């Protein structure tokens, strides 16, 4: 079995940095180009200048650090609660009352899984801070994430601890209790 050359797969660019029509024809010679609807696109239909325009028009407007647009406070809290449930209690172990989430499943991947789930948990803490949670609430939330992350690194024992400790549900509960005590404007 031979491996393809890197230069065959790499897009060729002219001095101006754009791909030429000949480059697209070369790619078509290796196989058909299929669009998102499953229709074949002929190389003469592809114009590199249109591709560049499409990429220039495609951009995100994050505005004030919220990548999800203008969500209300309640919508943001509901999103956090839904994510915490997905991470910690989304599924039931058949034949038992033990609930687990994707945190426990992803955590089965040694080290990398725990890093991923800890990063998601830290995002929840960041969102709580963006909602106005004071330092002592976010400090407790960070403590929960730290305990979950450190113990979660231990193989098998850490995964069982993830299922039982449910740091994300604890954090959302802390945030919700604090928010319920705040006066409504």
HUQUI-V800645 format. One record per backbone hydrogen bond with DSSP energy under -0.5 kcal/mol. CO is the residue of the C=O (numbers start at 1). NH is the residue of the N-H. E is the energy in kcal/mol with one decimal. If there is no record, write none. Layout:
BEGIN
CO_NH_E ; CO_NH_E
END
This chain:
BEGIN
5_8_-0.8 ; 5_9_-1.1 ; 6_10_-1.9 ; 14_17_-1.7 ; 18_14_-2.9 ; 20_24_-1.4 ; 21_25_-2.0 ; 22_26_-2.5 ; 23_27_-1.9 ; 24_28_-2.1 ; 25_29_-1.6 ; 26_30_-0.7 ; 27_30_-1.1 ; 27_31_-0.6 ; 28_31_-0.8 ; 32_34_-0.6 ; 33_41_-3.3 ; 35_38_-1.9 ; 39_35_-2.8 ; 41_33_-0.7 ; 42_45_-1.9 ; 42_46_-0.5 ; 43_46_-1.2 ; 45_47_-0.6 ; 46_48_-0.5 ; 47_50_-1.1 ; 47_51_-1.5 ; 48_52_-2.2 ; 49_53_-1.8 ; 50_54_-2.2 ; 51_55_-2.0 ; 52_56_-1.9 ; 53_57_-1.9 ; 54_58_-1.2 ; 57_59_-0.8 ; 60_62_-0.7 ; 62_66_-0.6 ; 63_66_-1.3 ; 65_67_-0.8 ; 66_69_-1.3 ; 69_71_-1.2 ; 72_76_-2.2 ; 73_77_-2.3 ; 74_78_-2.5 ; 75_79_-2.1 ; 76_80_-2.1 ; 77_81_-2.7 ; 78_82_-2.4 ; 79_83_-2.3 ; 80_84_-2.5 ; 81_85_-2.4 ; 82_86_-2.3 ; 83_87_-2.5 ; 84_88_-2.3 ; 85_89_-2.2 ; 85_90_-0.5 ; 86_102_-2.2 ; 87_103_-2.0 ; 87_104_-0.6 ; 91_100_-2.3 ; 93_96_-2.0 ; 98_93_-3.2 ; 100_91_-3.2 ; 101_104_-0.7 ; 101_105_-1.2 ; 102_106_-3.4 ; 103_107_-1.9 ; 105_108_-1.2 ; 106_109_-1.8 ; 108_110_-0.7 ; 109_113_-1.2 ; 109_114_-0.6 ; 110_112_-3.3 ; 111_115_-2.2 ; 112_116_-2.4 ; 113_117_-2.4 ; 114_118_-2.1 ; 115_119_-2.1 ; 116_120_-2.1 ; 117_121_-2.2 ; 118_122_-2.4 ; 119_123_-1.7 ; 120_124_-1.7 ; 121_125_-1.6 ; 122_126_-2.3 ; 123_127_-2.4 ; 124_128_-2.0 ; 125_129_-2.2 ; 126_130_-2.2 ; 127_131_-1.6 ; 128_133_-2.2 ; 129_132_-1.4 ; 134_137_-0.5 ; 134_138_-2.2 ; 135_139_-2.4 ; 136_140_-1.6 ; 137_141_-2.4 ; 138_142_-2.8 ; 139_143_-2.1 ; 140_144_-2.2 ; 141_145_-2.3 ; 142_146_-2.7 ; 143_147_-2.6 ; 144_148_-2.4 ; 145_149_-2.8 ; 146_150_-2.9 ; 147_151_-2.4 ; 148_152_-1.6 ; 149_153_-0.7 ; 150_153_-0.7 ; 151_154_-1.2 ; 154_158_-1.9 ; 155_157_-3.3 ; 156_160_-2.3 ; 157_161_-2.3 ; 158_162_-2.3 ; 159_163_-1.7 ; 160_164_-1.7 ; 161_165_-3.4 ; 162_166_-1.4 ; 166_170_-2.1 ; 167_171_-2.4 ; 168_172_-2.4 ; 169_173_-2.2 ; 170_174_-2.5 ; 171_175_-2.4 ; 172_176_-2.8 ; 173_177_-2.6 ; 174_178_-2.1 ; 175_179_-2.7 ; 176_180_-2.5 ; 177_181_-1.1 ; 178_182_-0.6 ; 179_182_-0.9
END
